[in-house]
Amino acid sequence: MEKVPEPVLLRPWRDTDADALLAISSSDPDLVRQMPPVVSAEDAVRVIAERFPWSTEHVNAAIVVAGRAVGNVSVTNIRREGPAAGTAWISYLSAADVRGRGLVGRATAALCTWALRDLGLARLELGYRQNNPASGAVARRAGFATEGLERQKLVYDGVRYDVVTCSRLASDPVPPAEGVTIQPA
Ligand SMILES: CC(C)(COP(=O)(O)OP(=O)(O)OC[C@H]1O[C@@H](n2cnc3c(N)ncnc32)[C@H](O)[C@@H]1OP(=O)(O)O)[C@@H](O)C(=O)NCCC(=O)NCCS
């Protein structure tokens, strides 16, 4: 029998997600590279307001599973003018205890499809460290094609890392995203 995918809700972050955000932040010290450290539930409320808005310029969607926010998918740097009009940047993260269940891949696939269609974007971009295979798998699952390699682009703790660059165009095939519901602000 075919397995039914876990239902995933993508919606704006709320103050009531503070404990969940604190738990995500505490689950993996390496997440400090993706989001500011969160030291308390009160601090989480501030981080939600400052770092995870859902607006016309930045979309930050909480990945909610069984009522708990377990991760985030972002569409940021949305450009509406100039030669790069119609482009935006995609990023994602999840709590360590829910990884490997396909949640982020499906969530990212769905939010990117929504962004290309409902936000009228033409091209989504992302980059991941070459030594982060899970992130690369999420990008492929979400319909991104590899474009190139930015050699020694990032430095963490004195070590330089190559970054794989990817894009998904509005004209690219739409990846499946079963079980994902999007409730925008
Ligand atoms: C990257 C990250 C979001 C992936 O989250 P996740 O919950 O494991 O993602 P999913 O379960 O949806 O999918 C992961 C995919 O990676 C694969 N994967 C997981 N760990 C892997 C590993 N070590 N090597 C190879 N593939 C791996 C899974 O099999 C799955 O592939 P599939 O869709 O083909 O089955 C998570 O590890 C994370 O938050 N890392 C820290 C932040 C980060 O690196 N963000 C990305 C910055 S570019």
The ligand as a Gaussian input file, in Angstrom:
#p B3LYP/6-31G(d) Opt

LIG

0 1
 C       19.160000      20.947000       5.031000
 C       17.964000      20.570000       5.905000
 C       16.946000      21.673000       5.861000
 C       17.373000      19.269000       5.367000
 O       16.298000      18.945000       6.191000
 P       15.583000      17.534000       6.159000
 O       14.419000      17.634000       7.081000
 O       16.538000      16.428000       6.393000
 O       15.088000      17.461000       4.679000
 P       14.174000      16.340000       4.026000
 O       13.956000      15.205000       4.986000
 O       13.000000      17.003000       3.415000
 O       14.996000      15.809000       2.777000
 C       16.265000      15.592000       2.914000
 C       16.743000      14.904000       1.677000
 O       18.101000      14.831000       1.930000
 C       18.489000      13.487000       2.002000
 N       19.526000      13.479000       3.005000
 C       19.406000      13.726000       4.315000
 N       20.603000      13.632000       4.905000
 C       21.483000      13.326000       3.911000
 C       22.869000      13.089000       3.861000
 N       23.620000      13.198000       4.963000
 N       23.418000      12.774000       2.674000
 C       22.671000      12.696000       1.557000
 N       21.349000      12.939000       1.532000
 C       20.775000      13.229000       2.702000
 C       17.221000      12.731000       2.335000
 O       17.268000      11.398000       1.937000
 C       16.216000      13.501000       1.513000
 O       16.318000      13.135000       0.153000
 P       15.063000      12.632000      -0.699000
 O       14.093000      13.780000      -0.783000
 O       15.642000      12.295000      -2.032000
 O       14.505000      11.457000       0.042000
 C       18.390000      20.326000       7.384000
 O       19.388000      19.340000       7.406000
 C       18.886000      21.575000       8.069000
 O       18.102000      22.353000       8.594000
 N       20.207000      21.763000       8.095000
 C       20.790000      22.940000       8.715000
 C       20.439000      24.185000       7.945000
 C       20.851000      24.099000       6.501000
 O       21.874000      23.488000       6.175000
 N       20.042000      24.707000       5.644000
 C       20.322000      24.763000       4.240000
 C       21.226000      25.917000       3.965000
 S       21.573000      26.019000       2.241000

